[in-house]
Amino acid sequence: MTMDPEALRERAASALLAARDRTRLLTTCVEEPDLVAQHSPLMSPLVWDLAHIGNQEEQWLLRTVGGRDALRPDIDSVYDAFEHPRAARPSLPLLAPAEAHGYVADVRARALDILERIPLCGGPLLDAGFAFGMIAQHEQQHDETMLITHQLRRGPAVLTEAEPLPALVDGILPAEVLVPGGPFTMGTSTEPWALDNERPAHRRMVPSFLIDTTPVSNGAYQRFIEDGGYDDPRWWAADGWAHVREHGLHAPLFWRREGNQWLRRRFGVTEPVPPDEPVLHVSWYEADAYARWAGRRLPTEAEWEKAARHGPADGRAMRYPWGDEDPTPAHANLGQRYLRPAPVGSYPDGESPLGVRQLIGDVWEWTASDFLPYPGFAAFPYREYSEVFFGSSYKVLRGGSFAVDPVACRGTFRNWDLPIRRQIFSGFRTARDADPVAEA
Ligand SMILES: [Fe+2]
C-alpha cells in the first residue's frame, strides 16, 4: 500500500468516518436505559465503550500526534480499560449518553483537523498514517464488542439487515484441502496499519497438513451433540471437561432445544438453527472437543495463516486468501453487512489458491495455538496492546467474523481470548496431519 499523502489522508479519514457511522448506529438504536445498563457482566455498558472510543482518540490523535492540550484529562482514569474490569464499569462516574456523544464528536472534529495539517511521515506513529489507522481499528473493534453486547441484550430486535444474504454457494466442495509442507512467510513487516503482534515477517516451516475447506457447520456440530459429545470426557481437555460439567453446558451459547428442534436467539429474534451456517458462539474447549470427536484437531495458528496467505505457485505471502486486493463484498462476509455468517461454502471469489473458503469473515476461527510473540516482536505503541496478554492463558483466533470491519481484518491479523469464552463471534474449522502415503 504505497500511497501519495493525499490518498493516505483520504484513506485515514474514510476509515475514521466509517467507524463513526457504525458507532452511531450501535449507540442510537436503543434508548438511554439500554445504553447505561450492563447487559452482561462480560461486557461494558454501551455508553462506556462510546466515551472510551473518544478518550483513546483524544489521547493518541489529539495529545500524542497533534501535540494538543488535554480536553478531558479528568476522565482518563474512568475510561482506562486496564484500571477497571468490565464488571466494575457500571459503578464508575460515566459520562451520560448525550455528554458522551458530544465528547466523541468534539474529539473527532479536532482529530480530522490534525489529519488535514500534519505530515504523514517522520516517525512510526505518523508513517502511512499509522496512528489514524490504529484508532479507526480500535473504534471498529469496540463496535464489534458493542455488537456482542447487543447480542447479549434481552428484549426485542433493534438491528436489522439492509438486505438478505445472497446465495453464494456454488456446488459440492471437497471436505478438506491438502496444504503441501515447506516454509512460508508468517506475519508482516510491510502492511502499514498492521499492529505490533502481527510483526515482524518471519519464515516458518510447516509440514504438510489437511484443513477443512469450510468452517464446521451447525449441522455437523449437532451430530456431535446428538452423539453425546458433551457427556463424554474422552473428547475434552481436562479443564474444558471441568468447565462444561460445572456450568452444565450442552450446546453453543444462545441455543435451546424445543421438542426435536434446536432454536437460537440472534439479536432479539428466536429462530431454528440453520444447519448450513458455520457454528457460532462456541468456546475453544468446545471446538477442541468437537475436533477430537471427529478424529481431527484444530489447526495451529501457523497452519491457518499458511492456508490463508501462502501462494503455492510462487511461494509469496499474500495479504488475503484471494490475493493482495482489499476485501470487497464479493470476497468475504465482513463489516456487519449481515447479522449472521453465510452458509458454509459461500464466497467462491474469496477462496485461497488451494481452494480453502471463508478464511476471512463469517466467524472467528479458534486455532490450537497460545497467543505468543513472533521472533523479533517489539511492543508498539504501548505494552498493553498485546504484550501483557502473551502466554498460555489465551488462545488465538483468526480470520475475523461478519462483525469485523475490513480495516481491522487481514491475513496476518491476530485475535485472542480465554478458552472458555463464547459470547464472541467464534467458530472453527478442523485439520489433520497429512497421510505420508496420500501425499507422495
Ligand atoms: Fe479499547
Residues whose N, C-alpha, C, O or C-beta is under 5 A from the ligand:
A	BS01	LIG	none
